Amino acid sequence: MSVFGLVLLAAAVVLLAAAEWPRLAKGRSMPLRRRRPPKRHLRVVEPEHDPEEFQRSVERDLANLPTYDPRAKRRD
């Protein structure tokens, strides 16, 4: 290695040590992870009383879904 390479390497080590000094001064090398509370976006769905109504609603929802036909002509 050249002298210039050694100077750059030493500067990088000094810069890294200066940037990480507050964490290194505390005596632990890795920060402790804080546990996040679990996200509460799920809800319980009560079963339908009429199974035929449920089936009709599923069929209606499926009929309203957009479809993709790769053979269809593109509209630009």
N, CA, C and O atoms as a DFTB+ gen file, in Angstrom:
304 C
 N C O
     1  1       0.839      -1.186       0.000
     2  2       0.000       0.000       0.000
     3  2       0.876       1.239       0.000
     4  3       1.980       1.261       0.544
     5  1       0.349       2.240      -0.616
     6  2       1.097       3.486      -0.640
     7  2       0.823       4.279       0.630
     8  3      -0.057       3.935       1.419
     9  1       1.571       5.318       0.807
    10  2       1.403       6.190       1.969
    11  2       0.037       6.872       1.895
    12  3      -0.635       7.050       2.911
    13  1      -0.356       7.244       0.707
    14  2      -1.662       7.895       0.528
    15  2      -2.803       6.947       0.935
    16  3      -3.772       7.376       1.560
    17  1      -2.687       5.688       0.586
    18  2      -3.698       4.707       0.961
    19  2      -3.767       4.506       2.459
    20  3      -4.854       4.388       3.025
    21  1      -2.612       4.467       3.104
    22  2      -2.578       4.328       4.555
    23  2      -3.182       5.540       5.254
    24  3      -3.866       5.391       6.267
    25  1      -2.941       6.720       4.734
    26  2      -3.508       7.948       5.310
    27  2      -5.022       7.934       5.158
    28  3      -5.737       8.299       6.092
    29  1      -5.521       7.521       4.005
    30  2      -6.965       7.443       3.803
    31  2      -7.598       6.410       4.724
    32  3      -8.674       6.650       5.271
    33  1      -6.952       5.275       4.901
    34  2      -7.463       4.239       5.797
    35  2      -7.493       4.735       7.236
    36  3      -8.471       4.504       7.947
    37  1      -6.450       5.403       7.670
    38  2      -6.406       5.944       9.028
    39  2      -7.474       7.006       9.220
    40  3      -8.102       7.063      10.277
    41  1      -7.692       7.845       8.221
    42  2      -8.722       8.877       8.312
    43  2     -10.107       8.249       8.401
    44  3     -10.968       8.742       9.129
    45  1     -10.323       7.172       7.668
    46  2     -11.622       6.496       7.719
    47  2     -11.859       5.885       9.094
    48  3     -12.973       5.951       9.615
    49  1     -10.838       5.298       9.682
    50  2     -10.967       4.706      11.019
    51  2     -11.240       5.788      12.048
    52  3     -12.084       5.603      12.925
    53  1     -10.544       6.911      11.961
    54  2     -10.760       8.018      12.899
    55  2     -12.159       8.586      12.731
    56  3     -12.822       8.889      13.723
    57  1     -12.617       8.735      11.508
    58  2     -13.963       9.261      11.261
    59  2     -15.028       8.317      11.790
    60  3     -16.013       8.764      12.376
    61  1     -14.849       7.040      11.596
    62  2     -15.799       6.059      12.109
    63  2     -15.819       6.062      13.634
    64  3     -16.890       6.006      14.239
    65  1     -14.663       6.125      14.250
    66  2     -14.601       6.160      15.720
    67  2     -15.246       7.426      16.258
    68  3     -15.922       7.379      17.286
    69  1     -15.055       8.549      15.595
    70  2     -15.660       9.803      16.044
    71  2     -17.177       9.762      15.899
    72  3     -17.898      10.288      16.748
    73  1     -17.660       9.145      14.837
    74  2     -19.107       9.070      14.628
    75  2     -19.767       8.126      15.619
    76  3     -20.903       8.361      16.032
    77  1     -19.077       7.063      16.006
    78  2     -19.648       6.065      16.905
    79  2     -19.246       6.278      18.362
    80  3     -19.592       5.459      19.213
    81  1     -18.533       7.342      18.670
    82  2     -18.040       7.533      20.025
    83  2     -19.144       7.587      21.084
    84  3     -18.978       6.971      22.137
    85  1     -20.264       8.290      20.863
    86  2     -21.297       8.310      21.915
    87  2     -21.803       6.905      22.258
    88  3     -22.057       6.608      23.425
    89  1     -21.946       6.065      21.275
    90  2     -22.417       4.706      21.526
    91  2     -21.336       3.868      22.190
    92  3     -21.630       3.075      23.085
    93  1     -20.095       4.033      21.765
    94  2     -18.995       3.280      22.361
    95  2     -18.727       3.728      23.796
    96  3     -18.310       2.914      24.620
    97  1     -18.954       4.986      24.109
    98  2     -18.692       5.496      25.446
    99  2     -19.672       4.930      26.470
   100  3     -19.352       4.861      27.657
   101  1     -20.849       4.530      26.031
   102  2     -21.836       3.969      26.955
   103  2     -21.457       2.564      27.403
   104  3     -22.003       2.077      28.393
   105  1     -20.550       1.906      26.712
   106  2     -20.070       0.604      27.150
   107  2     -20.740      -0.568      26.469
   108  3     -20.389      -1.711      26.761
   109  1     -21.662      -0.348      25.600
   110  2     -22.263      -1.471      24.865
   111  2     -22.058      -1.220      23.372
   112  3     -22.156      -0.093      22.887
   113  1     -21.778      -2.278      22.683
   114  2     -21.428      -2.121      21.276
   115  2     -22.641      -2.093      20.367
   116  3     -22.596      -1.480      19.301
   117  1     -23.721      -2.742      20.765
   118  2     -24.921      -2.772      19.936
   119  2     -26.064      -2.105      20.690
   120  3     -26.258      -2.368      21.877
   121  1     -26.811      -1.257      20.025
   122  2     -27.941      -0.630      20.712
   123  2     -29.030      -1.660      20.997
   124  3     -29.261      -2.575      20.206
   125  1     -29.681      -1.500      22.118
   126  2     -30.775      -2.395      22.466
   127  2     -32.010      -2.012      21.665
   128  3     -32.325      -0.831      21.522
   129  1     -32.697      -3.001      21.152
   130  2     -33.908      -2.739      20.377
   131  2     -35.087      -2.586      21.314
   132  3     -35.286      -3.377      22.236
   133  1     -35.851      -1.562      21.058
   134  2     -37.076      -1.380      21.830
   135  2     -38.174      -2.180      21.168
   136  3     -38.305      -2.189      19.944
   137  1     -38.965      -2.855      21.992
   138  2     -40.082      -3.618      21.438
   139  2     -41.214      -2.673      21.121
   140  3     -41.601      -1.839      21.939
   141  1     -41.738      -2.818      19.921
   142  2     -42.892      -2.020      19.526
   143  2     -44.161      -2.742      19.926
   144  3     -44.225      -3.971      19.894
   145  1     -45.160      -1.982      20.297
   146  2     -46.434      -2.652      20.585
   147  2     -47.006      -3.242      19.293
   148  3     -46.837      -2.658      18.223
   149  1     -47.668      -4.372      19.380
   150  2     -48.201      -4.978      18.152
   151  2     -49.279      -4.096      17.528
   152  3     -50.039      -3.421      18.222
   153  1     -49.321      -4.122      16.221
   154  2     -50.340      -3.341      15.512
   155  2     -51.687      -4.013      15.680
   156  3     -51.797      -5.237      15.599
   157  1     -52.682      -3.230      15.909
   158  2     -54.028      -3.751      16.163
   159  2     -54.954      -3.401      15.002
   160  3     -55.890      -2.619      15.168
   161  1     -54.699      -3.976      13.833
   162  2     -55.541      -3.669      12.689
   163  2     -56.463      -4.831      12.302
   164  3     -57.184      -4.741      11.308
   165  1     -56.447      -5.898      13.064
   166  2     -57.323      -7.020      12.770
   167  2     -58.581      -6.921      13.617
   168  3     -58.553      -6.393      14.728
   169  1     -59.667      -7.425      13.093
   170  2     -60.898      -7.425      13.864
   171  2     -61.593      -8.761      13.669
   172  3     -61.383      -9.443      12.666
   173  1     -62.408      -9.120      14.622
   174  2     -63.133     -10.386      14.567
   175  2     -64.425     -10.155      13.798
   176  3     -65.164      -9.208      14.066
   177  1     -64.678     -11.022      12.854
   178  2     -65.904     -10.936      12.070
   179  2     -66.835     -12.031      12.563
   180  3     -66.480     -13.210      12.588
   181  1     -68.001     -11.628      12.945
   182  2     -68.993     -12.596      13.423
   183  2     -69.553     -13.370      12.231
   184  3     -69.730     -12.796      11.156
   185  1     -69.828     -14.633      12.400
   186  2     -70.387     -15.414      11.282
   187  2     -71.787     -14.933      10.922
   188  3     -72.550     -14.464      11.767
   189  1     -72.089     -15.066       9.657
   190  2     -73.410     -14.675       9.161
   191  2     -74.450     -15.681       9.643
   192  3     -74.156     -16.862       9.822
   193  1     -75.656     -15.196       9.846
   194  2     -76.734     -16.090      10.264
   195  2     -77.320     -16.841       9.073
   196  3     -77.840     -17.948       9.217
   197  1     -77.231     -16.224       7.890
   198  2     -77.800     -16.826       6.696
   199  2     -76.655     -17.217       5.754
   200  3     -76.061     -16.345       5.120
   201  1     -76.334     -18.517       5.651
   202  2     -75.217     -18.925       4.784
   203  2     -75.458     -18.596       3.308
   204  3     -74.504     -18.339       2.574
   205  1     -76.706     -18.600       2.869
   206  2     -76.991     -18.278       1.467
   207  2     -76.694     -16.808       1.178
   208  3     -76.208     -16.474       0.097
   209  1     -76.983     -15.932       2.137
   210  2     -76.687     -14.509       1.957
   211  2     -75.176     -14.299       1.876
   212  3     -74.697     -13.487       1.083
   213  1     -74.436     -15.027       2.692
   214  2     -72.977     -14.942       2.638
   215  2     -72.469     -15.398       1.270
   216  3     -71.598     -14.753       0.685
   217  1     -73.002     -16.491       0.767
   218  2     -72.581     -16.999      -0.533
   219  2     -72.914     -15.991      -1.627
   220  3     -72.103     -15.768      -2.526
   221  1     -74.079     -15.388      -1.564
   222  2     -74.453     -14.387      -2.569
   223  2     -73.535     -13.171      -2.503
   224  3     -73.162     -12.614      -3.535
   225  1     -73.171     -12.761      -1.289
   226  2     -72.294     -11.590      -1.175
   227  2     -70.891     -11.905      -1.708
   228  3     -70.256     -11.042      -2.314
   229  1     -70.407     -13.127      -1.489
   230  2     -69.097     -13.507      -2.027
   231  2     -69.153     -13.549      -3.545
   232  3     -68.242     -13.056      -4.210
   233  1     -70.195     -14.122      -4.095
   234  2     -70.328     -14.169      -5.556
   235  2     -70.438     -12.771      -6.138
   236  3     -69.882     -12.494      -7.201
   237  1     -71.154     -11.884      -5.447
   238  2     -71.293     -10.506      -5.918
   239  2     -69.936      -9.800      -5.884
   240  3     -69.588      -9.066      -6.809
   241  1     -69.170     -10.027      -4.810
   242  2     -67.851      -9.407      -4.722
   243  2     -66.911      -9.941      -5.795
   244  3     -66.147      -9.179      -6.388
   245  1     -66.964     -11.248      -6.045
   246  2     -66.112     -11.822      -7.079
   247  2     -66.490     -11.317      -8.463
   248  3     -65.621     -11.126      -9.314
   249  1     -67.764     -11.103      -8.691
   250  2     -68.200     -10.599      -9.997
   251  2     -67.748      -9.155     -10.207
   252  3     -67.571      -8.726     -11.347
   253  1     -67.561      -8.407      -9.128
   254  2     -67.162      -7.001      -9.245
   255  2     -65.655      -6.798      -9.290
   256  3     -65.194      -5.671      -9.473
   257  1     -64.876      -7.869      -9.127
   258  2     -63.431      -7.730      -9.185
   259  2     -62.972      -7.430     -10.604
   260  3     -63.540      -7.952     -11.564
   261  1     -61.944      -6.589     -10.744
   262  2     -61.415      -6.356     -12.088
   263  2     -60.697      -7.598     -12.584
   264  3     -60.107      -8.341     -11.800
   265  1     -60.751      -7.816     -13.871
   266  2     -60.113      -8.992     -14.461
   267  2     -59.010      -8.551     -15.413
   268  3     -58.961      -7.401     -15.848
   269  1     -58.147      -9.474     -15.718
   270  2     -57.045      -9.223     -16.630
   271  2     -57.051     -10.304     -17.694
   272  3     -56.983     -11.494     -17.387
   273  1     -57.130      -9.889     -18.922
   274  2     -57.089     -10.822     -20.050
   275  2     -55.876     -10.447     -20.895
   276  3     -55.888      -9.402     -21.546
   277  1     -54.833     -11.271     -20.902
   278  2     -53.627     -10.905     -21.656
   279  2     -53.856     -10.894     -23.157
   280  3     -53.066     -10.302     -23.892
   281  1     -54.914     -11.530     -23.627
   282  2     -55.187     -11.552     -25.063
   283  2     -56.001     -10.350     -25.517
   284  3     -56.134     -10.114     -26.718
   285  1     -56.548      -9.587     -24.579
   286  2     -57.362      -8.440     -24.946
   287  2     -56.477      -7.347     -25.554
   288  3     -55.303      -7.219     -25.204
   289  1     -57.051      -6.571     -26.461
   290  2     -56.310      -5.493     -27.087
   291  2     -56.141      -4.350     -26.086
   292  3     -57.046      -4.023     -25.317
   293  1     -54.958      -3.762     -26.127
   294  2     -54.660      -2.663     -25.206
   295  2     -55.238      -1.375     -25.746
   296  3     -55.221      -1.124     -26.951
   297  1     -55.749      -0.565     -24.845
   298  2     -56.242       0.768     -25.218
   299  2     -55.207       1.788     -24.763
   300  3     -55.029       1.995     -23.563
   301  1     -54.534       2.415     -25.691
   302  2     -53.483       3.406     -25.331
   303  2     -54.014       4.801     -25.399
   304  3     -53.282       5.754     -25.132
